Amino acid sequence: MAIFERIQARHSMNHKIARVLAIAIVIPSALAVAQTEITTPPTNAIGPARIGMINIQSVIVSTNEGQKELQALEKRFEPKKNELKTLSDEIDALKKQLDTQGSKLNDETRAALVKQIDSKQKSLGRAGEDAQADFAAQQNEVIQKILNKLIPIIDKYAKDNGLTFIIDGSKPWPEWPLVWGSPSADISKAVVDLYNASSGLPAPISTPRPTNPVPEIKPKRP
């Protein structure tokens, strides 16, 4: 993960810290509510079904609001990134000291140095876990807020374009049931454009994709 990837390269024992931002965000409650808000097509509708595809995950992070919110979230965690890097560097220095001077140290001094390294590594692990939980909670708030605004836009698009079903293709088969779909059926960009027009927010000056993986959104299965 971008915030802690340097820590991961140096300390495999702190792998969880390196994934502070690699969080699988699951928000079934929001999707459950969203599903009830989309108008169900009339059961007596006549004619072939028209199906659209959408990548919900990509849409959320591609909207101007999504980019702005997620970039701001990462910026808020920069101090934590720096704090953990400083602690990681301290551990590196102590380990280097132990490697280079260990044979010359008496038993008491060597034991004290090992204990100091162990203590700092435990502190790094706890701090990383706390950061992971905090980031996940704030990221989830951003995702849910945008998703709640997104559902009515998808609903309107479906009605305006005569779609009978919209399938989320965020994950490849067999993780999700969609095996294949024609690119021409993908409505993701159209929905992003409609969302941006609705929000009135301009694109951020700098719009890199979020460095953390796209949050995973799993709808409830019937």
C-alpha positions in Angstrom: 0.0 0.0 0.0 1.3 3.5 -0.8 1.3 4.9 2.8 3.1 2.0 4.3 4.8 0.3 1.4 8.3 1.3 2.6 7.6 -0.2 6.0 6.4 -3.4 4.3 9.7 -3.7 2.3 11.7 -3.4 5.5 9.6 -5.2 8.0 7.8 -8.3 6.7 6.7 -9.0 10.3 4.6 -5.8 10.0 2.8 -6.9 6.8 -0.5 -5.8 8.3 0.8 -2.3 8.6 1.8 -2.2 5.0 -1.8 -2.9 4.1 -3.2 0.0 6.2 -4.8 1.4 3.2 -5.5 -2.0 1.5 -8.8 -2.4 3.1 -11.7 -4.3 1.7 -14.6 -2.1 2.5 -17.9 -4.0 2.7 -21.0 -1.9 2.9 -23.9 -4.3 2.5 -26.3 -2.1 4.4 -25.9 0.8 2.0 -26.4 -1.4 -1.0 -29.4 -3.1 0.6 -31.0 0.3 1.1 -30.0 1.2 -2.5 -31.6 -1.9 -3.9 -34.9 -1.0 -2.4 -34.8 2.5 -3.8 -34.4 1.5 -7.4 -37.7 1.1 -9.0 -38.5 -2.5 -10.0 -39.5 -2.8 -13.7 -43.2 -3.7 -14.1 -43.7 -7.5 -14.1 -46.0 -7.2 -17.0 -43.5 -5.4 -19.2 -43.4 -6.7 -22.8 -40.3 -7.0 -24.9 -36.8 -8.2 -24.6 -34.8 -7.1 -21.5 -32.3 -4.4 -22.0 -29.3 -4.8 -19.7 -26.6 -2.3 -18.7 -23.3 -3.0 -16.9 -21.7 -0.7 -14.4 -18.5 -0.9 -12.4 -19.6 0.6 -9.1 -16.2 0.6 -7.5 -14.6 2.4 -10.5 -17.5 4.9 -10.7 -17.2 5.9 -7.1 -13.5 6.7 -7.3 -13.8 8.3 -10.7 -16.3 10.9 -9.8 -14.9 14.4 -9.0 -16.3 14.2 -5.5 -14.8 10.7 -5.0 -11.4 11.8 -6.1 -11.5 14.9 -4.0 -12.7 13.1 -0.9 -10.2 10.2 -1.2 -7.3 12.5 -1.9 -8.2 14.5 1.2 -8.4 11.4 3.3 -4.9 10.3 2.2 -3.6 13.8 2.9 -5.0 13.6 6.5 -3.1 10.4 7.0 0.2 11.8 5.8 1.3 12.7 9.4 0.6 9.1 10.5 2.6 7.8 7.5 5.5 10.0 8.6 5.2 8.9 12.2 5.3 5.3 11.3 8.2 5.8 8.9 10.2 7.5 11.7 9.5 4.7 14.0 10.5 2.2 11.3 13.8 4.1 10.7 14.5 3.9 14.4 14.1 0.2 14.4 16.3 -0.1 11.3 19.0 1.9 13.1 18.8 -0.3 16.2 19.0 -3.5 14.1 22.0 -2.2 12.3 23.6 -1.4 15.6 22.9 -4.9 16.8 24.3 -6.5 13.6 27.5 -4.5 13.6 28.2 -4.3 17.3 26.4 -7.3 18.7 29.5 -9.4 19.0 31.3 -6.7 20.9 28.6 -6.0 23.4 28.3 -7.7 26.8 25.3 -9.9 27.4 23.5 -7.2 29.4 23.9 -4.5 26.8 23.0 -6.8 24.0 19.8 -8.0 25.8 18.8 -4.4 26.4 19.2 -3.6 22.8 17.2 -6.6 21.7 14.4 -5.7 24.1 14.4 -2.1 22.8 14.0 -3.3 19.2 11.2 -5.7 20.2 9.4 -3.0 22.1 9.5 -0.6 19.2 8.3 -3.2 16.8 5.3 -3.9 19.0 4.6 -0.2 19.1 4.8 0.0 15.3 2.4 -2.9 15.0 -0.2 -1.4 17.4 0.1 2.0 15.7 -0.4 0.4 12.3 -3.5 -1.5 13.4 -5.0 1.6 14.9 -4.3 3.6 11.7 -5.8 0.8 9.7 -9.1 0.8 11.7 -9.3 4.6 11.6 -8.6 4.8 7.9 -11.1 2.1 7.1 -13.9 3.8 9.1 -13.3 7.2 7.4 -13.0 5.6 3.9 -16.2 3.7 4.5 -18.0 7.0 5.3 -16.8 8.5 2.0 -17.9 5.4 0.0 -21.3 5.3 1.6 -22.0 9.0 1.1 -21.2 8.8 -2.6 -23.0 5.6 -3.0 -26.2 7.0 -1.5 -26.0 9.9 -4.0 -25.2 7.6 -6.9 -28.2 5.2 -6.7 -30.8 7.8 -7.7 -28.7 8.8 -10.7 -28.4 5.2 -11.8 -32.1 4.8 -11.3 -32.9 7.8 -13.5 -30.4 6.7 -16.2 -32.0 3.3 -16.3 -35.5 4.8 -16.7 -34.4 7.4 -19.3 -32.7 4.7 -21.4 -35.2 1.9 -21.0 -33.0 -0.5 -19.2 -34.5 -3.5 -17.5 -31.5 -4.6 -15.5 -28.1 -3.1 -14.4 -25.4 -5.5 -13.5 -22.4 -4.6 -11.4 -19.2 -5.9 -13.0 -16.8 -4.6 -10.4 -15.3 -8.1 -9.9 -14.4 -10.7 -12.5 -16.0 -14.0 -12.7 -16.1 -16.3 -10.7 -16.0 -13.9 -7.7 -19.1 -12.2 -9.1 -21.6 -13.9 -11.4 -21.0 -11.7 -14.5 -19.1 -13.9 -16.9 -18.9 -11.5 -19.9 -20.5 -8.3 -21.1 -20.1 -6.2 -24.2 -18.2 -2.9 -23.7 -21.1 -1.2 -25.4 -23.4 -2.1 -22.5 -21.1 -0.4 -20.0 -22.8 2.7 -18.6 -20.1 3.5 -16.0 -18.7 6.6 -17.8 -22.2 8.0 -18.5 -23.1 7.6 -14.8 -19.9 9.3 -13.8 -20.6 12.2 -16.1 -24.2 12.5 -14.8 -22.9 12.4 -11.2 -20.3 15.1 -11.8 -23.0 17.3 -13.5 -25.3 16.8 -10.6 -22.7 17.5 -7.9 -21.4 20.6 -9.6 -17.9 19.9 -8.3 -15.0 20.5 -10.8 -12.3 17.9 -11.2 -9.5 18.2 -8.7 -6.4 20.1 -10.0 -4.4 17.0 -9.6 -6.4 13.8 -10.2 -4.2 10.7 -9.7 -6.0 7.6 -9.0 -6.1 6.7 -5.3 -3.0 4.8 -4.3 -5.0 2.4 -2.2 -7.0 -0.4 -3.9 -10.5 0.3 -4.8 -12.7 -0.6 -1.9 -14.6 -3.8 -2.3 -18.3 -3.4 -2.3 -20.3 -6.7 -1.9 -24.1 -6.5 -2.3 -26.2 -8.9 -0.2 -27.2 -12.0 -2.1 -30.8 -13.1 -1.8 
